[in-house]
């Protein structure tokens, strides 16, 4: 089966998460940003300009915020992996790439992790 290469990209969704290795770092929510690129199971031409046939990117953002808000991970790698798997299961997405940025080190703009997951390998 040939898949569409149509992708949707969400750039720098701002979220707040309890994340970090030390307990004290996880005690207060900190700002993260998430960029999400996903490949829906349907091609744009198959949607007939009907939102009910599309993956609603506003709903993806809302779901990502809810997922992150309820977590207490130590590693951004764990959070990014969990979010990718969660969104694959929640939406008609065949592939997803998540870049999660954390603004924690004083002399560094951000630290990030990028994960890509496919529906078949989640």
N, C-alpha and C positions, 0 to 999 in steps of 0.2 A: 504494500500500500504506500503510495506516495503522499507525503505530508506537505502541507503548505509551509512556506517559509515566512508567512506574515507574522509579524511580532508587534507587541505593544510594550512600550517602555515607560516606566514611572520613575522619574528622576528625583532623588533626595527627599523621600517621604520622611518627615520629622516625627520621631517617636520618642517616648521616654521609657526606660527600662531599668529594672534592678539587676545589674550585671556587674561582674568583677570577681576576681579570685578572693580577695579578703572580704570577710563578712561586713566590715565597716564600709567598703566600697558599694556593696549590694544593698546597704541599708537605705540609701536615698536614690530615687530615680535619676538617671542621667540621660542626657540628650544623645541620641543616635540618629543617623540617617540611613535610610534603606533605598537603594535603587533596585527596581524589579523589572526584568525583561521576561515576558512570557510569550509562548507560542500557543495560541488556541488550537483546539482540535478541528475547528472549522476555518476554511478560507474566508476572506472578506467577501468574495463573490457568492458564497453560500449563505450569507446572512440576510440578503434581500433588504438591507437597511432596517432590520428589525432588531431592536435592543434585546428582546427576549432570546434571540439566537446568538447573541454576542456574550463575551465575558465582560461584565461591567467593571471597568477599572476603578470606579469609585467604591464599589463593594469590595474589590480586592484590597484597596487601601484601608478601608474600615476593618476588614478581617485581619490584615497584617497588624494594625494597631492593637486590636483586641488580643491577638495571640501574644505579641511582645509584652503587653501590659501585665499579663497573667503569669509570666515566666520569672524564674529566679536562677538563671544560668551563670556559671562562672566564666565561660569562654564565649567569645563572639562566634567562634566556629560552630559551637553547639547550637547557639541561637539561630544562626543563618541556616544550618542544615535542617533544624526542626521547622523553621518557617517555610522553607522550600517544600518539604514533604507535606506539611499541612496544607499549603495552597494548592499543591498538585491534587490532593484528595478532595478539596473543597470546591474546585472549579473545573470546568472542561478545558484543562490545560494539558498539553502533551509534554512540554519542556519549560523549565524556568531557570533563570539565573538571578541570584540574589547577591548584591554587594552591600555589606553592612559596614558602616563607618562609625568608629568610636573616637571621641575627642578627649583623650585622657592624658597624653604625655605633654609636658610643658613646652618642649622645643620641636614638636611635630604637629603639623596641621591636623592629621588624623591617622589612625591605624585602621586598616580595612581587611576584610576577608571576602572572597567571592566564591560562591558555590554554584554549580549547575547540576540540576537533577532532571531526569526524564521519568515520565509516568511508569515506564516499564522497569526502571531500576530504582524506584524510590524505596 
